[in-house]
Amino acid sequence: MDIAGLREPEEPIGYCVTTIDNDIGEIESLFVDEAYRKMGLGTVLMERALNWLEQNSITKKRLNVAVGNEQVLNFYRRFGFHPRTIILEQRVNN
C-alpha cells in the first residue's frame, strides 16, 4: 500500500471494529493513527463497516462517542449518525 507517497508502515495505522448483536450493528471502535489522519482512511473504514452491516441486512446501527471526543461528531454525521442519548455515570472511589 502506498499512502500519499509514504511507504507502508510495519505497524497498523488504523482499524475499525464492527459487531452485530441481536440485529443491531455497532461501530465499536474506529481509529486512525494521528500521522495518517485527513487522508480519507477513516472514511474508507466507515464505508467498509457500513457496507458489511448492510450486507448482513442490519438496519439499526449505532456507535458511542466518549466525552472529550466530541470533535468526531461531524465526521459521524456525514454517515447519518446523530446524538440520541446522553448516559451519565457515577463512579464510587474505593
All heavy atoms as an XYZ file, in Angstrom:
763
protein
N       0.845     -1.169      0.000
C       0.000      0.000      0.000
C       0.892      1.233      0.000
O       1.896      1.283      0.666
C      -0.882     -0.002      1.252
C      -1.718      1.244      1.376
S      -2.550      1.442      2.986
C      -3.308     -0.121      3.238
N       0.475      2.225     -0.739
C       1.192      3.487     -0.774
C       0.202      4.583     -0.410
O      -0.809      4.747     -1.068
C       1.761      3.722     -2.183
C       2.605      4.964     -2.241
O       3.529      5.077     -1.434
O       2.338      5.804     -3.105
N       0.460      5.296      0.661
C      -0.445      6.342      1.132
C       0.230      7.688      0.939
O       1.188      8.014      1.619
C      -0.798      6.131      2.614
C      -1.436      4.769      2.800
C      -1.710      7.237      3.114
C      -1.615      4.372      4.225
N      -0.288      8.437     -0.019
C       0.223      9.788     -0.285
C       1.742      9.791     -0.403
O       2.416     10.651      0.145
C      -0.254     10.753      0.786
N       2.287      8.787     -1.092
C       3.725      8.741     -1.316
C       4.522      8.164     -0.169
O       5.742      8.102     -0.231
N       3.870      7.716      0.887
C       4.584      7.150      2.026
C       4.643      5.634      1.887
O       3.727      5.011      1.374
C       3.866      7.507      3.334
C       3.714      8.988      3.630
C       2.859      9.176      4.881
C       5.071      9.636      3.833
N       5.722      5.063      2.357
C       5.837      3.608      2.349
C       4.872      3.011      3.354
O       4.522      3.636      4.341
C       7.256      3.179      2.706
C       8.251      3.482      1.622
C       9.619      2.931      1.924
N       9.586      1.860      2.905
C      10.493      1.699      3.859
N      11.485      2.522      3.983
N      10.409      0.707      4.713
N       4.512      1.761      3.119
C       3.639      1.048      4.050
C       4.337      0.881      5.388
O       5.453      0.378      5.452
C       3.276     -0.317      3.482
C       2.358     -1.108      4.374
C       1.933     -2.413      3.744
O       2.123     -2.616      2.554
O       1.397     -3.244      4.492
N       3.699      1.312      6.475
C       4.322      1.158      7.789
C       4.263     -0.300      8.245
O       3.439     -1.077      7.781
C       3.468      2.046      8.688
C       2.155      2.121      8.000
C       2.430      2.001      6.515
N       5.129     -0.644      9.173
C       5.132     -2.001      9.694
C       4.059     -2.190     10.759
O       3.639     -3.304     11.021
C       6.512     -2.340     10.250
C       7.565     -2.407      9.154
C       8.923     -2.807      9.676
O       8.995     -3.432     10.746
O       9.904     -2.505      9.003
N       3.650     -1.125     11.391
C       2.601     -1.181     12.399
C       1.274     -0.756     11.764
O       1.262      0.070     10.853
C       2.927     -0.240     13.564
C       4.168     -0.615     14.341
C       4.016     -1.931     15.101
O       2.924     -2.185     15.646
O       4.991     -2.692     15.133
N       0.150     -1.280     12.258
C      -1.148     -0.844     11.721
C      -1.328      0.665     11.906
O      -0.898      1.227     12.912
C      -2.159     -1.604     12.583
C      -1.398     -2.754     13.158
C       0.022     -2.285     13.287
N      -1.964      1.291     10.929
C      -2.196      2.733     11.008
C      -3.652      3.056     11.315
O      -3.995      4.207     11.541
C      -1.751      3.445      9.719
C      -2.495      2.897      8.516
C      -0.243      3.333      9.553
C      -2.248      3.648      7.236
N      -4.496      2.041     11.324
C      -5.895      2.267     11.636
C      -6.661      0.967     11.693
O      -6.182     -0.071     11.243
N      -7.851      1.054     12.288
C      -8.721     -0.116     12.350
C     -10.153      0.328     12.618
O     -10.409      1.448     13.050
C      -8.271     -1.085     13.448
C      -8.313     -0.502     14.837
C      -9.488     -0.479     15.576
C      -7.173      0.045     15.408
C      -9.525      0.073     16.842
C      -7.200      0.587     16.679
C      -8.383      0.597     17.393
O      -8.420      1.143     18.646
N     -11.078     -0.572     12.357
C     -12.478     -0.372     12.691
C     -13.021     -1.714     13.166
O     -12.924     -2.707     12.450
C     -13.263      0.125     11.480
S     -14.993      0.479     11.868
N     -13.572     -1.733     14.371
C     -14.178     -2.937     14.925
C     -15.689     -2.752     14.854
O     -16.230     -1.804     15.430
C     -13.733     -3.173     16.391
C     -14.421     -4.401     16.968
C     -12.216     -3.288     16.465
N     -16.353     -3.657     14.142
C     -17.793     -3.577     13.935
C     -18.416     -4.904     14.332
O     -17.913     -5.950     13.954
C     -18.107     -3.276     12.453
O     -17.333     -2.154     12.034
C     -19.570     -2.978     12.240
N     -19.508     -4.836     15.096
C     -20.153     -6.057     15.567
C     -21.646     -6.042     15.262
O     -22.237     -4.990     15.008
C     -19.963     -6.244     17.082
O     -20.549     -5.136     17.758
C     -18.488     -6.355     17.449
N     -22.222     -7.238     15.308
C     -23.668     -7.399     15.188
C     -24.120     -8.197     16.397
O     -23.580     -9.263     16.694
C     -24.048     -8.146     13.890
C     -23.617     -7.344     12.660
C     -25.557     -8.433     13.873
C     -23.768     -8.096     11.349
N     -25.122     -7.670     17.094
C     -25.679     -8.343     18.261
C     -27.181     -8.083     18.286
O     -27.612     -6.929     18.343
C     -25.016     -7.821     19.542
C     -25.424     -8.597     20.775
O     -25.844     -9.771     20.646
O     -25.322     -8.037     21.882
N     -27.969     -9.157     18.234
C     -29.433     -9.033     18.261
C     -29.942     -8.074     17.186
O     -30.744     -7.191     17.464
C     -29.923     -8.593     19.644
C     -29.637     -9.640     20.704
O     -29.721    -10.835     20.435
N     -29.281     -9.200     21.886
N     -29.465     -8.228     15.975
C     -29.894     -7.409     14.830
C     -29.559     -5.931     14.954
O     -30.156     -5.087     14.290
C     -31.396     -7.579     14.563
C     -31.743     -9.016     14.200
O     -30.937     -9.656     13.511
O     -32.818     -9.491     14.602
N     -28.602     -5.589     15.807
C     -28.119     -4.208     15.931
C     -26.643     -4.200     15.555
O     -25.848     -4.973     16.096
C     -28.300     -3.656     17.353
C     -29.785     -3.618     17.722
C     -27.686     -2.258     17.472
C     -30.051     -3.256     19.164
N     -26.284     -3.351     14.619
C     -24.887     -3.200     14.237
C     -24.257     -2.080     15.032
O     -24.880     -1.038     15.252
N     -23.048     -2.310     15.478
C     -22.380     -1.279     16.267
C     -20.947     -1.093     15.788
O     -20.207     -2.056     15.623
C     -22.380     -1.623     17.755
C     -21.799     -0.511     18.596
C     -22.185     -0.592     20.058
O     -22.941     -1.492     20.444
O     -21.722      0.279     20.805
N     -20.599      0.173     15.564
C     -19.214      0.531     15.320
C     -18.593      0.615     16.709
O     -18.813      1.586     17.433
C     -19.081      1.884     14.568
C     -19.946      1.920     13.320
C     -17.611      2.188     14.278
C     -19.610      0.928     12.247
N     -17.878     -0.411     17.109
C     -17.324     -0.489     18.458
C     -16.138      0.455     18.639
O     -15.978      1.064     19.686
C     -16.872     -1.922     18.766
C     -17.982     -2.940     18.759
C     -18.741     -3.021     20.055
O     -18.276     -2.465     21.057
O     -19.805     -3.649     20.060
N     -15.309      0.526     17.614
C     -14.102      1.340     17.715
C     -13.602      1.668     16.315
O     -13.579      0.808     15.443
C     -13.026      0.561     18.489
O     -11.866      1.330     18.640
N     -13.223      2.919     16.128
C     -12.640      3.379     14.863
C     -11.430      4.234     15.219
O     -11.541      5.157     16.028
C     -13.651      4.209     14.067
C     -13.140      4.850     12.788
C     -12.853      3.785     11.736
C     -14.161      5.831     12.252
N     -10.292      3.913     14.627
C      -9.072      4.638     14.948
C      -8.193      4.742     13.713
O      -8.027      3.777     12.969
C      -8.291      3.912     16.054
C      -6.936      4.523     16.314
C      -6.813      5.671     17.073
C      -5.792      3.960     15.766
C      -5.565      6.248     17.292
C      -4.550      4.526     15.984
C      -4.431      5.674     16.755
N      -7.619      5.919     13.518
C      -6.582      6.145     12.513
C      -5.451      6.875     13.224
O      -5.672      7.877     13.909
C      -7.102      6.978     11.317
C      -5.968      7.303     10.352
C      -8.232      6.247     10.595
N      -4.244      6.361     13.068
C      -3.066      6.985     13.678
C      -3.007      8.453     13.280
O      -3.287      8.820     12.137
C      -1.809      6.251     13.201
C      -0.555      6.755     13.878
O      -0.020      7.789     13.412
O      -0.114      6.123     14.845
N      -2.663      9.295     14.235
C      -2.672     10.745     14.011
C      -1.869     11.167     12.784
O      -2.250     12.081     12.063
C      -2.145     11.458     15.263
C      -2.404     12.934     15.250
C      -2.107     13.597     16.583
O      -2.056     12.907     17.616
O      -1.927     14.823     16.559
N      -0.764     10.496     12.511
C       0.078     10.853     11.363
C      -0.611     10.582     10.028
O      -0.194     11.115      8.998
C       1.396     10.072     11.428
N      -1.683      9.774     10.025
C      -2.352      9.396      8.782
C      -3.776      9.952      8.690
O      -4.532      9.573      7.802
C      -2.372      7.869      8.647
C      -0.990      7.314      8.488
C      -0.248      6.917      9.604
C      -0.397      7.214      7.240
C       1.036      6.429      9.465
C       0.878      6.717      7.093
C       1.593      6.330      8.208
O       2.870      5.847      8.063
N      -4.133     10.839      9.586
C      -5.466     11.439      9.547
C      -5.548     12.476      8.432
O      -4.544     12.949      7.934
C      -5.799     12.064     10.897
C      -5.956     10.983     11.959
C      -6.292     11.525     13.314
N      -6.233     10.431     14.283
C      -6.224     10.591     15.575
N      -6.278     11.802     16.092
N      -6.166      9.543     16.372
N      -6.748     12.789      8.042
C      -7.037     13.761      6.971
C      -6.614     13.237      5.600
O      -6.390     14.004      4.672
C      -6.373     15.125      7.233
C      -6.715     15.735      8.577
C      -8.164     16.101      8.665
C      -8.431     16.813      9.994
N      -9.828     16.976     10.262
N      -6.494     11.905      5.471
C      -6.158     11.285      4.187
C      -7.325     10.466      3.640
O      -7.195      9.821      2.614
C      -4.942     10.375      4.336
C      -3.672     11.077      4.701
S      -2.336      9.868      4.834
C      -0.938     10.946      5.067
N      -8.450     10.461      4.363
C      -9.616      9.708      3.915
C      -9.669      8.273      4.409
O     -10.585      7.535      4.044
N      -8.726      7.876      5.252
C      -8.707      6.491      5.723
C      -9.879      6.187      6.650
O     -10.462      5.103      6.583
C      -7.384      6.184      6.430
C      -6.133      6.336      5.560
C      -4.884      6.153      6.396
C      -6.168      5.357      4.404
N     -10.250      7.128      7.504
C     -11.405      6.929      8.375
C     -12.679      6.752      7.565
O     -13.519      5.911      7.891
N     -12.811      7.518      6.500
C     -13.972      7.393      5.616
C     -14.018      6.012      4.991
O     -15.073      5.370      4.954
C     -13.937      8.486      4.532
O     -14.033      9.764      5.177
C     -15.073      8.328      3.541
N     -12.886      5.533      4.515
C     -12.832      4.195      3.919
C     -13.224      3.133      4.937
O     -14.020      2.234      4.649
C     -11.423      3.905      3.343
C     -11.278      2.445      2.943
C     -11.139      4.813      2.158
N     -12.693      3.234      6.156
C     -13.023      2.258      7.193
C     -14.517      2.299      7.536
O     -15.155      1.248      7.685
C     -12.179      2.512      8.439
C     -10.683      2.218      8.310
C      -9.932      2.725      9.535
C     -10.439      0.733      8.089
N     -15.084      3.497      7.674
C     -16.518      3.615      7.970
C     -17.364      3.051      6.845
O     -18.326      2.319      7.087
C     -16.897      5.078      8.204
C     -16.803      5.554      9.617
S     -17.829      4.678     10.801
C     -19.429      5.366     10.480
N     -17.009      3.371      5.614
C     -17.787      2.868      4.475
C     -17.746      1.346      4.427
O     -18.764      0.701      4.175
C     -17.265      3.466      3.171
C     -17.623      4.929      3.020
C     -16.971      5.603      1.828
O     -16.015      5.033      1.243
O     -17.404      6.718      1.483
N     -16.595      0.754      4.673
C     -16.486     -0.710      4.687
C     -17.319     -1.313      5.805
O     -18.001     -2.318      5.613
C     -15.028     -1.133      4.826
C     -14.223     -0.900      3.576
C     -12.813     -1.394      3.743
N     -12.036     -1.133      2.542
C     -10.771     -1.486      2.401
N     -10.140     -2.111      3.370
N     -10.139     -1.218      1.274
N     -17.281     -0.698      6.986
C     -18.066     -1.202      8.115
C     -19.557     -1.115      7.812
O     -20.304     -2.080      8.032
C     -17.722     -0.416      9.378
N     -20.007      0.023      7.304
C     -21.426      0.189      6.996
C     -21.870     -0.733      5.881
O     -22.982     -1.282      5.922
C     -21.720      1.653      6.663
C     -21.535      2.626      7.839
C     -21.679      4.063      7.366
C     -22.504      2.319      8.967
N     -21.014     -0.936      4.888
C     -21.340     -1.880      3.810
C     -21.491     -3.292      4.346
O     -22.397     -4.028      3.953
C     -20.284     -1.840      2.707
C     -20.383     -0.598      1.849
O     -21.433      0.041      1.767
N     -19.288     -0.235      1.216
N     -20.606     -3.685      5.270
C     -20.686     -5.015      5.865
C     -21.995     -5.176      6.628
O     -22.668     -6.207      6.537
C     -19.481     -5.248      6.784
C     -19.497     -6.586      7.436
C     -19.252     -7.798      6.859
C     -19.777     -6.859      8.825
N     -19.358     -8.800      7.794
C     -19.680     -8.249      9.000
C     -20.082     -6.053      9.914
C     -19.890     -8.857     10.238
C     -20.287     -6.661     11.140
C     -20.193     -8.042     11.289
N     -22.393     -4.141      7.373
C     -23.656     -4.206      8.096
C     -24.835     -4.315      7.134
O     -25.763     -5.098      7.356
C     -23.808     -2.988      9.011
C     -22.830     -2.919     10.187
C     -22.952     -1.586     10.912
C     -23.049     -4.091     11.147
N     -24.796     -3.565      6.054
C     -25.865     -3.629      5.057
C     -25.916     -4.999      4.396
O     -26.996     -5.543      4.161
C     -25.685     -2.528      4.016
C     -25.997     -1.152      4.570
C     -25.683     -0.025      3.610
O     -25.526     -0.279      2.393
O     -25.570      1.116      4.083
N     -24.769     -5.597      4.105
C     -24.724     -6.938      3.518
C     -25.337     -7.977      4.452
O     -25.818     -9.012      4.008
C     -23.291     -7.331      3.187
C     -22.694     -6.565      2.040
C     -21.199     -6.785      1.901
O     -20.589     -7.553      2.644
N     -20.603     -6.113      0.936
N     -25.327     -7.685      5.738
C     -25.915     -8.578      6.736
C     -27.328     -8.141      7.135
O     -27.840     -8.569      8.161
C     -25.002     -8.653      7.966
C     -23.792     -9.514      7.689
O     -23.874    -10.736      7.753
N     -22.679     -8.896      7.348
N     -27.927     -7.288      6.310
C     -29.315     -6.831      6.477
C     -29.565     -6.124      7.806
O     -30.659     -6.191      8.369
C     -30.289     -8.011      6.317
O     -30.130     -8.610      5.055
N     -28.568     -5.423      8.312
C     -28.702     -4.680      9.555
C     -29.198     -3.275      9.234
O     -28.571     -2.547      8.472
C     -27.350     -4.615     10.310
C     -26.852     -6.022     10.632
C     -27.479     -3.761     11.561
C     -27.769     -6.858     11.484
N     -30.322     -2.912      9.814
C     -30.886     -1.584      9.563
C     -30.701     -0.645     10.751
O     -30.752      0.571     10.579
C     -32.385     -1.679      9.224
O     -33.070     -2.343     10.295
C     -32.594     -2.450      7.925
N     -30.506     -1.190     11.950
C     -30.272     -0.349     13.124
C     -28.781     -0.359     13.428
O     -28.197     -1.404     13.708
C     -31.059     -0.854     14.329
C     -30.944      0.063     15.536
C     -31.864     -0.369     16.662
C     -31.780      0.612     17.815
N     -32.647      0.209     18.920
N     -28.165      0.822     13.346
C     -26.722      0.952     13.535
C     -26.459      2.025     14.576
O     -27.148      3.040     14.606
C     -26.050      1.327     12.221
C     -26.305      0.332     11.124
C     -25.971      0.900      9.765
C     -26.551     -0.024      8.721
N     -27.103      0.685      7.601
N     -25.454      1.778     15.409
C     -25.133      2.765     16.436
C     -23.643      2.773     16.735
O     -22.911      1.874     16.343
C     -25.944      2.510     17.695
C     -25.585      1.225     18.391
C     -26.441      1.027     19.616
N     -26.139     -0.254     20.222
C     -26.949     -0.894     21.020
N     -28.126     -0.379     21.308
N     -26.602     -2.039     21.543
N     -23.249      3.808     17.464
C     -21.878      3.921     17.952
C     -21.889      4.834     19.157
O     -22.843      5.563     19.388
C     -20.933      4.437     16.863
C     -21.271      5.751     16.158
C     -20.759      6.936     16.937
C     -20.685      5.741     14.775
N     -20.850      4.765     19.948
C     -20.711      5.612     21.133
C     -19.518      6.537     20.954
O     -18.506      6.138     20.378
C     -20.486      4.760     22.386
C     -21.692      3.939     22.739
O     -22.795      4.462     22.827
N     -21.506      2.647     22.921
N     -19.654      7.740     21.453
C     -18.565      8.710     21.442
C     -18.304      9.105     22.889
O     -19.228      9.513     23.598
C     -18.916      9.953     20.594
C     -17.834     11.012     20.712
C     -19.157      9.566     19.142
N     -17.077      8.971     23.310
C     -16.717      9.302     24.688
C     -16.683     10.814     24.893
O     -16.352     11.574     23.972
C     -15.352      8.714     25.037
N     -17.033     11.220     26.097
C     -16.921     12.628     26.467
C     -15.464     13.040     26.267
O     -14.538     12.305     26.612
C     -17.357     12.844     27.933
C     -17.016     14.244     28.399
C     -18.832     12.553     28.094
N     -15.267     14.193     25.665
C     -13.924     14.664     25.371
C     -13.518     14.396     23.930
O     -12.503     14.882     23.459
N     -14.324     13.593     23.221
C     -14.019     13.261     21.827
C     -15.100     13.809     20.890
O     -15.326     13.277     19.815
C     -13.898     11.741     21.674
C     -13.209     11.342     20.391
O     -12.460     12.122     19.809
N     -13.466     10.138     19.934
N     -15.741     14.898     21.305
C     -16.846     15.455     20.532
C     -16.435     15.956     19.151
O     -17.276     16.118     18.283
C     -17.528     16.589     21.313
C     -18.292     16.140     22.533
C     -17.429     15.986     23.786
O     -16.196     16.212     23.722
O     -17.978     15.629     24.829
N     -15.146     16.172     18.927
C     -14.706     16.661     17.616
C     -15.012     15.666     16.497
O     -15.026     16.039     15.330
C     -13.207     17.025     17.623
C     -12.257     15.852     17.649
C     -11.927     15.354     19.046
O     -12.522     15.777     20.024
N     -10.974     14.450     19.137
N     -15.298     14.411     16.833
C     -15.613     13.419     15.794
C     -17.087     13.434     15.394
O     -17.467     12.750     14.442
C     -15.209     11.988     16.220
C     -13.733     11.893     16.508
C     -16.029     11.513     17.401
N     -17.919     14.202     16.084
C     -19.347     14.183     15.785
C     -19.653     14.578     14.346
O     -20.501     13.965     13.703
C     -20.107     15.079     16.768
C     -20.150     14.573     18.217
C     -20.872     15.583     19.099
C     -20.785     13.202     18.308
N     -19.001     15.594     13.818
C     -19.247     15.988     12.430
C     -18.853     14.885     11.457
O     -19.519     14.676     10.439
C     -18.530     17.288     12.088
C     -19.215     18.489     12.704
O     -20.418     18.469     12.958
N     -18.451     19.531     12.958
N     -17.786     14.160     11.744
C     -17.386     13.022     10.911
C     -18.515     11.993     10.861
O     -18.935     11.554      9.790
C     -16.100     12.390     11.458
C     -15.714     11.109     10.775
C     -15.080     11.120      9.542
C     -15.989      9.881     11.365
C     -14.724      9.940      8.912
C     -15.636      8.690     10.751
C     -15.004      8.725      9.512
N     -19.051     11.630     12.017
C     -20.105     10.617     12.061
C     -21.416     11.123     11.472
O     -22.183     10.348     10.893
C     -20.309     10.121     13.492
C     -19.159      9.289     13.992
C     -18.530      9.578     15.201
C     -18.670      8.212     13.255
C     -17.477      8.812     15.658
C     -17.612      7.445     13.698
C     -17.019      7.746     14.911
O     -15.972      6.990     15.354
N     -21.679     12.417     11.584
C     -22.892     12.990     10.976
C     -22.883     12.787      9.461
O     -23.936     12.610      8.853
C     -23.018     14.469     11.310
C     -23.541     14.732     12.694
C     -23.812     16.232     12.925
N     -24.283     16.447     14.270
C     -23.536     16.921     15.265
N     -22.282     17.282     15.048
N     -24.041     17.066     16.468
N     -21.719     12.811      8.860
C     -21.621     12.595      7.405
C     -22.167     11.231      7.001
O     -22.560     11.034      5.847
C     -20.171     12.707      6.942
C     -19.621     14.095      7.049
C     -18.221     14.281      6.486
N     -17.609     13.144      5.864
C     -16.329     12.787      6.013
N     -15.536     13.506      6.773
N     -15.839     11.735      5.405
N     -22.212     10.299      7.936
C     -22.694      8.952      7.659
C     -24.100      8.726      8.212
O     -24.585      7.596      8.248
C     -21.725      7.912      8.239
C     -20.364      7.998      7.626
C     -19.358      8.719      8.254
C     -20.085      7.400      6.413
C     -18.098      8.824      7.690
C     -18.833      7.505      5.836
C     -17.841      8.215      6.473
N     -24.755      9.809      8.658
C     -26.130      9.720      9.121
C     -26.289      9.414     10.599
O     -27.395      9.122     11.055
N     -25.218      9.484     11.374
C     -25.296      9.266     12.815
C     -25.491     10.604     13.519
O     -24.799     11.573     13.212
C     -24.016      8.604     13.343
C     -23.871      7.170     12.920
C     -23.211      6.833     11.751
C     -24.386      6.149     13.714
C     -23.066      5.515     11.362
C     -24.243      4.822     13.334
C     -23.588      4.501     12.159
N     -26.427     10.628     14.466
C     -26.722     11.842     15.213
C     -26.890     11.495     16.688
O     -27.377     10.409     17.014
C     -28.003     12.503     14.691
C     -27.903     12.870     13.245
N     -27.240     13.998     12.810
C     -28.331     12.241     12.132
C     -27.288     14.054     11.494
N     -27.943     12.999     11.050
N     -26.514     12.393     17.592
C     -26.685     12.117     19.026
C     -28.143     11.816     19.347
O     -29.053     12.478     18.843
C     -26.248     13.419     19.703
C     -25.361     14.092     18.701
C     -25.914     13.703     17.351
N     -28.336     10.792     20.169
C     -29.695     10.418     20.548
C     -29.884     10.400     22.061
O     -30.920     10.779     22.559
C     -30.034      9.053     19.969
C     -31.441      8.662     20.240
C     -31.882      7.517     19.420
N     -33.211      7.132     19.898
C     -33.776      6.019     19.635
N     -33.164      5.152     18.879
N     -34.956      5.739     20.112
N     -28.883      9.953     22.793
C     -28.986      9.917     24.246
C     -27.657     10.331     24.865
O     -26.614     10.255     24.218
C     -29.324      8.505     24.779
O     -28.278      7.618     24.398
C     -30.639      7.996     24.256
N     -27.731     10.753     26.104
C     -26.535     11.032     26.888
C     -26.628     10.147     28.119
O     -27.641     10.150     28.822
C     -26.441     12.513     27.292
C     -26.309     13.380     26.044
C     -25.284     12.737     28.262
C     -26.353     14.869     26.319
N     -25.612      9.370     28.363
C     -25.588      8.479     29.514
C     -24.642      9.064     30.550
O     -23.496      9.359     30.252
C     -25.127      7.059     29.107
C     -26.117      6.479     28.100
C     -24.990      6.171     30.337
C     -25.676      5.173     27.495
N     -25.143      9.250     31.753
C     -24.332      9.752     32.849
C     -23.930      8.568     33.732
O     -24.716      7.634     33.917
C     -25.100     10.769     33.678
C     -25.640     11.982     32.888
C     -26.453     12.867     33.804
C     -24.505     12.741     32.259
N     -22.730      8.603     34.246
C     -22.222      7.506     35.052
C     -21.631      8.040     36.336
O     -20.897      9.032     36.317
C     -21.153      6.764     34.243
C     -20.559      5.570     34.934
C     -19.541      4.884     34.035
O     -19.948      4.313     32.995
O     -18.350      4.934     34.360
N     -21.946      7.404     37.443
C     -21.357      7.781     38.715
C     -20.359      6.715     39.095
O     -20.638      5.525     39.030
C     -22.424      7.874     39.812
C     -21.853      8.280     41.159
C     -22.885      8.195     42.267
O     -23.563      7.205     42.397
N     -22.973      9.264     43.042
N     -19.174      7.148     39.462
C     -18.146      6.219     39.894
C     -17.891      6.420     41.371
O     -17.755      7.545     41.836
C     -16.865      6.436     39.112
C     -17.048      6.095     37.666
C     -15.742      5.965     36.992
N     -15.971      5.505     35.635
C     -15.022      5.086     34.859
N     -13.791      5.089     35.299
N     -15.288      4.675     33.656
N     -17.811      5.332     42.098
C     -17.548      5.368     43.527
C     -16.087      5.002     43.729
O     -15.622      3.968     43.253
C     -18.454      4.366     44.290
C     -18.137      4.381     45.774
C     -19.921      4.704     44.036
N     -15.352      5.868     44.400
C     -13.934      5.594     44.675
C     -13.845      4.569     45.787
O     -14.490      4.677     46.811
C     -13.211      6.870     45.097
C     -13.153      7.874     43.981
O     -13.134      7.504     42.805
N     -13.134      9.139     44.320
N     -12.983      3.591     45.568
C     -12.776      2.546     46.588
C     -11.573      2.860     47.435
O     -10.585      3.251     47.099
C     -12.603      1.190     45.942
C     -13.918      0.729     45.311
O     -14.979      1.116     45.763
N     -13.817     -0.077     44.286
